[in-house]
Amino acid sequence: MKHYCMTKQTLQGEITVPSSKSQTLRGICFGAMGRKKTVIHDPLFSGDTDAMIRAVCNIGAECNVHSDCIEIQGVGGKISFAEDVINAQNSGIVYRFCTAIGSLSSFPIVITGDHSIRHRRPIKPLLDGLCQLGVKAESLKRDDYAPILVQGPLHQGKAVIHGEDSQPVSSLLIACSFVDGPCELEVKNPGEKPWVALTLNWLDRLNISYTNDNFTRFTLQGSASYDGFEYKVPGDLSSCAFPVAAAIVTNSELIVRNVDMRDLQGDKALIHLFQKMGGNIEIDEENKAIIVKKGSVLHGVTVDINNFVDAICILSVVSCFAEGTTHIQNAKIARQKESNRIESIVTELQKMGANIHSTEDGITISKSLLKGAPVFSYNDHRMAMSLAVAALGAQGQTHISSTECIAKTYPTFVSDFNRIGANIKETL
């Protein structure tokens, strides 16, 4: 188990954020369903990527991994069987997407994952939708968690599901694209809409026909077919938040590169929120960069965070440095991520002296003087990076336990941050 030892610092220079996890995994998934060779350039190499590669190879795709790209020979939208149990490891995208596309096979396929997947990441909305489309889809422990068994084939028809979590919706949109006939998907309480829009953008890219009625009703014509494609993965706009936030809370000047604010990733909304809160931030779209300058004067806000709910931890940290009170609302789904992110960030920031409290669907934070303390990541990459940013702005020394999870989205976090002055000391 890795640990960080950190103290208050001032940062300076430039940092380049890693490639997008969400776009890398979508690229591999859609590449695997194509007819010919796909090349994914500049992918994020991480445990989640490895899990997706193994999963699509398990159902018949062929993958060759190079230092700067992944080559995929697809299955042409046809899945016969899986060679083995699909292990999603810690990836919710692999877990849900592969459960859905696995249902295209008439043979039984089993999907499992790590402790978080098996005990924290519910999948019932997706199972309900698959069952309505003729699939045998069940939790083998009868608790709505992995391991999951699916046996298709998926049929045309209509399904109604709850959509507070975007991944079941995206999963069904992908799988239903390849059914031999039209499908209609009705979504109750749609949430995390930008992440569904990200999947729809892939359907647009591949000329897959669909209709979208305000994210509450989708129709798909089915029988999707496309050749392979080439795709360059953009920077991760979720990971971008951490160096930007670190510069704000340490009153530092920093240039953050590989940031394409024209990409549809939902977490880019956090950068605009930081500006609204008083962050001295410039967006350079031409050069794909964000420039953070000294002199931010932050004030609290009331924000509906549902469209970028994965940013709840780092927003909570930055809000500790804002005058007044910040109210984060409509974040209930954050309780079902890699950790219960509402209670996790509240608990750990309270250890550092924060005036922070959880609500039923969010968090309330008032300006606080943070002090170094021993804190825990809950094996959640966004928690670990958020606590590292808090440590950079806190008085005294902070010890962060269980930080190896950061490699899920930001494998070069320590070296990149130390290059700009973070002075992170990593120990086992």
N, C-alpha and C positions, 0 to 999 in steps of 0.2 A: 504494500500500500504506500502510495506517494503522499508527501505532505509539502506544503509551502510555508516558509517563514518570511514574513513581509513587514515592512515599515513604511511610514509616510514618505513619499518621494515627489519630485517634480520631473515631468517628462518633457522630451524634446526630440524632434526629428520627424521621420516618416515611417509608416508601417503599412504593409500590404495585407489585406484580409484574405483568408483562404477562400477557395471556391465553395459554391453553395452546396450544402448537403441535400437539400430538398430537390434542387434541379439535377444534381448528379444522379440521385436515386430514380427520379422520374425518367431521366434520359436512358438509364440502363433498362428499366422496366419496358419502356416503349420500344427501345432498340431490340429487346428480346422478342417482342411480339411482331416485329417486322419480317419481311420476306428475305431480305438480303443483308449485306454487311452494313453495320452502323459503326461510326467512330465517334466516341465521346472524348473531346479534347479538354485538357486542363480539369479533370475531375477532382473532387475531394477524395483523397485516399485516407480512409478511416475504417474503423470496425464496421460501421453501418454499410459502407460501400462493399466491403468484403462479404458481408452477410447477403446483400442483394445479388452480388455476382454469383455466389454459391447457390442461391435460391433459383435464379434463372437458369443456371447450368443444370440444376436438379430437374428442371422440367423440359430440358431439351435444347436450350440455347448453347452456343459455344462462345467462350470469352477468352481473349488474349489480352493480358494486362501489360502495358508498357510504362515507361517512366513518366510519360506525359499524356497518355491516352489509353482508352479501353476500346478494343475492337470486339464487336458482338455479331455473331451470325444468328439471326432470329429464327423463330419457329413458324412464321407466317400466320400467326393468330390461332394456331392449332396446338393444343396440349394433349398429349396422349396419356402420360402418367408421370409420376415423380420417382426418381431413382431411390430416394431415401426421404426420411423425415426432413422437412424444411425447418431450419433453425434461424429464426429472425434475430437471435442474440438480443440486443437492447433496442432494436429499431422498430418503432411503431409503424413506420411506412412499410418496411419489409413485411411485417406481421399482417397488416390489413391488406395491402396491395396483393400479396402473394396468396392470401386466403381467397380473395375474390377471383384472381385469374386462375387459381388452382381449380376453381369450381367449373371451369370450362371442360375439364376432363371427366370422363365417365368412370375412371378408376378412383378409389379413395386416396386422398392426400392428407397428410398430417402436418400441421404447422405448430411449432412451439417457440420458446425463447428463453431468456434469462429470468431471474427471479422477478424483476419488475414486470416483464411481459406476462408471466404466469400468475401474478398476484395483484398487479396495480393497473393494468391497461385493459379495461373492459372492451368487449368486441360484440356485445349483444345486438346493437343496431345493425351491424353488418350481417350477422347470422340471421336475424329476422328477415332482412331484405333478400338474402340468398334463398332462404326457405320458401319465400313467396314466389320465387322464380324457379321452383322445382328442384332445388338442390337439397341434399341431405347435409345439413350444416349444424354441428353440435360441439359443445364444450365437453371434452371427454371426462372432466371431473364434475360436470353438471353445475358449475359455479359461474359460467359466463366468462371464464378466463381460459387461456391456453393450458394444455394442448387442445388444438382444434382439429376436428376431422371434417373435411368437405368431400362430397362425392356428387358430381354433376351427371349429365351436363346441364349447364345453365340454359334455361329456356326463355324465349320471348315472353313478354307479359308486363304486368304492372306490379311494382313494389312500393310500399309506404314505410318510411323509416324516420327515426329521430335523427336530427342533424346537428346537435350541439357540438359534436366533435366532427371536424371536416373530413377526417381520413376515411370513415366508412362511405361517405358520399363520393369522394374521389375514387375509392376502390371500385364501387359499383359503376361509376361512369366509365372507368377503364374496361372492366370486364364486359359490361353490356354492349360496348362498342363492337365486340367480336362475336356476339350471339347471332345465330342464323335467323334473324327476324327483329322486328322493332320492340323496344322496351320503353316503358314509362316509369319514371322515378319521382314519387312525391315525397318531399322532405318537410317534416314537421320541425319547427323551431330551428331554422338554419343558422349556424354560427360559423365563425372563422372563415367568412366568405372569401377573403383574398386567397386563401389556400385552395379552395375549390376553383376559383378563377385561374389559379396557376395551372391546375390540371386541364381546365377548359382551353387554356392557351396552347397546351400540347395537342389537344384535339384539333384546334385551328391550324396549328403548324403542319399537322399530318393530313389535313383535309378530311377529317372524320366529321360527318354530319350530325348535328344535334340542335335542339332548341333549349333555351333557358328562360323560364318565366320567373325572374326575380329570385333565383336560387331556391324556389319552393317546388318547382316542377320542371323536370327535364324529360325530353324524348330523345331517343337514339335510334337510328335506322338499322344498326347492326351490320354484320358482314364486313367490318372494316378491313381494308387491305392496303398496304403501302410498302414501298421498297425501304431499304435502309436509308439512313441519313447521316449527316455530319453535324455536330453540335459542339459549340464551345461554351463551357459552363461559366457563368458570370460569378462575381464575388458574392459571398454570403452576407446578405443584408442583416441577418440576425447576429452574426459574429461581429459585424461592423460596429454594433452598438457598444461593445466593450471598450475598444480603444477610444471611441468618441466620448463615452461616459468618463473614462479614466482621465482624459484631458480636461474635461469640465470640472470634475471634483478636485483636481490637483492644481487648477488654475494654470494649465500648461498650454503651450502652442504645439500643435501636432497636425501633420498631414496624413490622412488615411486614404490609401489608394485601393484600386480594384473595386470601386463602389459605383455600380451602374444603377442610378436611381430611376431609370426608365424600366428596369426589370419589374415584374409583377409581384415579387416576394412581398408578403404582407408586412414584415417587420420594418420596412423602410418608413412606415408611418411614425415610428419612434423618433427618427431624426427630426422630422417636422415638429413633433411634440416637444423635443428638447429645445428647438428654436422658440416655440410658443412660450416655454417656461422661462426664457431669457438666456438660453445658451448662445454664446457668441460663435455661431457656426455659419460657414459659407459652403454652398454646394456648387462644385465645379463639374457640371455634367459633361462638358466637352472632354475633360481629362479624366473623367471617372474618379473624382476625388472629393473628399470632404475636408475642409480646413477648419480646425478649431483654434480659436485665438483666446488669449487671456481676457479676463474682464467679464466673464459671465456673471450675471446677477439673477439668480433663479428665484422663482416664486411658485407656490403650490398651485395645482390645478385640480379640477374634477374631470376624470377621463373615463369613457367607456373603452376598455382595452380589448374587447372581444376580438376585433379584427387583427390584433397583434399580441395575443395573450401570452405568447412565449417570452415576451419582453417584461413580464411582471416583476421578475427578480431584479433585473438591472434598473428598471424604473423606480423600484422601491429604494434601492441604494441612492440613486441620484436625488430622490425626493427628500432624503435626510439632510441634504445640503441646500434645500429651497426654503425661503421664508414662507411662513404660514403653514397651511395644511394641504396635503394632497389626498384626494379620494380616488382610489382605483376601483372601478365598478365593472360588473358584468364579466367576472373572471372565474366563475364557478368551475369551468372545465379545467382550469389550472390545477385543480386538486387531483386530476387523473392523468398527470404527465409522469415523467420519470420519477418524480417525487410529488408529494402534495405541496406544490410550490407556494401556495398561500401560507400554510402553517410553517413550512420549512424556512422561508425567508424571514418571516416574522420572528420565529424562535431564535434564529442565528443573529439577526440584527439587534434583537433585544439584549443578547449577550454582549454586544458591542456598545450598549447604552442608548440605542435608538428608541425614540418615542413612536412606536409602531404597534398597530393592533389589527387583527383580522376581523373581517365581517363575514356574513354568510356568503357573499359573492365577490369579495374583494379585500382590500387593505386600506387602512387610513394611516398616514405618516405625517408627523410634524417635524419641523426642523430640529436636528439633533446634533450634538457633539459626539462623534463616534470615537471610541477608544479600542485599542487592540485587545483581542481576546482569543482564546482557543475556540474555533468554530468548525462545523462539519458540513460537508457538501451533500450528504445523502446520496452519494454516487450519481449526482445529477450535474451534467456539464454546465448548464446555465446557472445553477446555484454556485458551483465552484468558481466560475469566472466572475460572477457578480460579487462574491465575497472577496475575491482578489482586488476588484476595483474599490470596494469599501475599505480594504486594508491600506490602499494607496492614499486614501484621504483621512485615515484615522490616526489619532495620537497613540504612539506606542507600538508594540509589536503584536502582530496577529499570526496565529498558527492555523492553517486550513488543512483539515484532515481529508484524506481520500480524494486526491486531485487527478488521478489517472483518467477519470471519466472525461476530462476536457478534450482528450484526443478524439472523442466522438465527432466534434465539429471543428476543433482548432488544434490540430496536432503540434503546431509550431508556436503555441501560445507563450511558453516560457522564453524561448530564444527571441521571439519577436518583441515581447515586452521588455526583456532585459536590454535589448538593443536601443530602446528609447529611454532607458533609465529606471526601470521598475525595480531592479535589484531583487528579483525573486530568488530565494535560496531553496532549492529542491532537495528533499531528503527522503529516504525510504523508511 
